[in-house]
Amino acid sequence: MSEETTGTDTGTEDAVLLFVGGPLDGRVEIREARHGEPLPTITHVHLHGGPKVVHRYDLTPLSPQAGVYHLRTAGDPDRSLAD
């Protein structure tokens, strides 16, 4: 999973993040406040003997300290799956 911290804004409370769909389905992560706000999109790249497999997850905030990352699907007209 790749993440980049942008800016220096940091919250005061950790965020609880749930992943729905794809290879990260069911994963719960705690993002420490020192890392700033959760990213709007996370890219998960799976490397194995064959070609790389890329999945993108888009954040749906539930509150300032909680959110759900949903797997981006090919049928989503508002988002591109291009690398």
N, C-alpha and C positions, 0 to 999 in steps of 0.2 A: 504494500500500500504506500503511495507516495503522498506526502503532505508538505506544504510550504507555509511558513508563518509569514504573513504580510503585515507590515506596520508594527507599531509597538503597543497598540491597545491591548490591555489585559484586563479581564474581568476579575471579580473578587471571589467568585464561586466556580467550582468545577462543573463541567457539563456532562450529563449522562446521555450517551448516544447509542441507539439501537439500529442494527442493520436488518433490512428485510429484502429477501430474494438473493439469488446468485450464490456464489461460493461463501460469502460472509453472512448468509442468512442465520439469524439468531444470535449473532455476536453482539455483545454489549461492551462498550468502551467508556472509560471515564477520561475525558479530556481535561487536564489540569488547567486551572485558570491562568497560570503563567504562560500558556501557549496561545492565549487569546481566544477569540470567538471561533466556533467550529466553522470549517470551510463549507461553502455552498455546494461544492462537488468534490468527491473523492474518487480517484482512479485506483483500481486494484488490478495489478498485472500479475498473471500466473505464468511462470516460466517452467517448462518441462521439456521432455525429449522432442516434442513436436513444436508447432508454431506457438508464439505467445498468445495468451488469451487475455483480452482487456475487458473489464467491467467498470462501468461508471455508476456511482451512487449519488443521488441528489438529495439534499437536506430539506426536510420539512420540520421547521421549528415547532415545538409544542409549548415551550415556555423559555424564558431566558437561560434556564439551566438544563433543558432537555430537548431532544430532537430525534427524528427518525430519518435514517438514510434509506431511500427506496432505490432499488435497482432500476436503472434507466433501460427502457425497452426499445427495440427497433421500431415499434409502432407509435412512439411518442413524436407527434409532429412538431412540437416546440423545441426539441433538442436534437442535436446531431451526434451520431456515434463515431464520427471521424476522429482519427488520432491527431 
